[in-house]
């Protein structure tokens, strides 16, 4: 009986690894946040990316200095031409991160003060220079493998029609951010 029990636990650990559970959880949250009709259809790329932006907030630790004061909201900023439309606002509506309400801001140029998460759109030029001049406490997210090479922390990539992401762990450390091992385990790649 004991051998069966240990074998059962081994199979359970193999089938339900924490990384697999996180992927399922993120996919479920992305689907459930999109609502009835949209969830029935295949989610658009930016609906999925918006859900990821919300969920990243739950797997990163920000330094206290990243916030102007204890009551400041957690702000997700979109730098450049906004590809999300209203979907990002809808997904974060009513959500909180560590008792802070979430807010979305669209910005252009150097208006990055007060952003804890910064999504850099493909319309932005000279991304490397902009990333180098950001202060600590900002999780930078962009698109394509070049974003990581330019110093960004998380880069969305579309692989086999699925939205995945790569992580630059040294860029996160330079920004004084601590990424959860759960987040690192579901990334497509992690650069050190």
N, C-alpha and C positions, 0 to 999 in steps of 0.2 A: 504494500500500500504506500509506504514511504517513497519507493522508487517512482511510482506513478505520479505522486504529488510533486516530487522534484522535477520530473520530466515535464509535467504540466506547467510548472513555473518557468522552466527553461523555454518552452514553446511560447508561453505568454510574453516573456521578455523579448524573444526574437521577433514575434509578430507585432508587438506594441512598444517599439523603442520610443523613448521620449521625443526624438527628432521627428519620427513619423506622426506622433500625436500632435506636435506643434504644427506640422504641415496641414494635417486634417483640421485642426482648430482654426488656423488662419484661413483656409479655404472655406470652412463653414461660416466664419464671421464675415468674410467677404461676400458670400452668397446671401446670408441672412440680412446683411445691411443694405443690400440692393433692392429689397422689396419684392413683392409678389410677381408682377409681370416681368420686370427686368431680370429677376432671378431665374424665371422660367426660360428666358432666352439666354444665349451664351453672353456672359458679361463682357462688356467692351473692355478694351485694354486699359483705358483710364479709369473705369469704375474699379477694376481690380487694383490698379496702382493707388487709387484713393483709399481703398480699404487697407492696403499695406501701409500707407502713410499713417493712418490711425493706429494700426497695430504695432508699428515700430515704436511708438511712444511708450508701449507697455514693456518693452524689452531693452530699454536703454536707461542708464542712470545719468542724470544731469547734475552738475555741481550747483550748489545754492546760488553762486554768483551769476548763473545764467538767467536769473529772474531779477527784475528791478526791485520787487518787494514781495513779501509773503502772499499778497493777494493778487499778484499779477497773473494773467491767464497764461496758459501754455499756448504758444502761437506757432501755427504751421503757416509758413510764408511760401508763396509761389512767385518766383522771380522770372519775369519775362512774360511772353504770350501764354495765357492760361489755357491749357488743353482740357481742363476738368469741367468747365462750365459750372453748373450748380451742384454736381454730384459730391464734390469734396465737402461743401458746406452742409449738405444733407447728411453725409456720413458722420460728421463730427458733432452735429447738433445734439445738445443735451449730454454729450460725453464729458468725462473728467479724467484727468491724469493726476494721481497723487493729490486729490482734492482740489486741483486747479481746473477751472473750466477751460475748454478748448476754444480757440478762435482761429479763423483763417484770414490771412491778409494777402492781397495781391500787391506786389511791389515791382519797381523798376529802378535800375541804377544801384545806388549805394544805400538804400533804405533798409538795411538788414538789422539794425538795432532792434532788440526785442523779439527776434525770431529764435525759437529753440530748434525748430526743424525747418530747413530751407530746401525746397524743391526747385532746382535750377532747370528751366526748360531749354529745349534745343535751340530756341531763338536767341539765347544769350551768346555773346561773343567774348573772347578772351577770358574763358572760364578759369584757366589756370591762375591768372593774375588775381581775379576776384576771390578765389578760394584761398589764396596765399594771404590775402589781406583781412580775412575774417578773424574775429577774435575767438576765444575759447567758448565752449558751451553751445555750439551750433552743430546739429546733425545735418550734414549736407547730403542731398540725394539728387541724382540726375539720371540720365539715360545713356546707355551705351558703354562699352568697355573703356573708351577714352576718358570718361569721367573719373574713373578710379586712377588712371595714370596721371590725370591733371591734379590729383590731390583730394578728390571727393571721397566721402566715406562709404556711401551705398550707391550702386549703379544698377538700375533696372535693365534687364536684357530680356528679349523675347526669344525663346528657344522652343522650337517645335510648337508654335502657336500658344505657348504658355509664358506668363510673366514670371521671371525668376529674378534673382538679384545677386550681385557680387559685393563683397565687403573689403574695404581697405582698413585693416585693424590699426595700423600705425597712424593713419590719418585720424582715426577715432581717439587714439591715445593723445595725439597732439592737440586735439580739441577738448581734452579733459573729459571725455565721455567714456563710460564703461558699458560695453555691449554684453548682453546676457549670453551665456554659453548656448542657451537654447536658440537664440537668433543666429549665432555663428554656425550652429549645427545644421540649419536648414538653408544656409546660403549656398549658391552654386559653387562659388570659390571664395576663399578668404586669403587675401594678401597680407603679409606681415610687414 
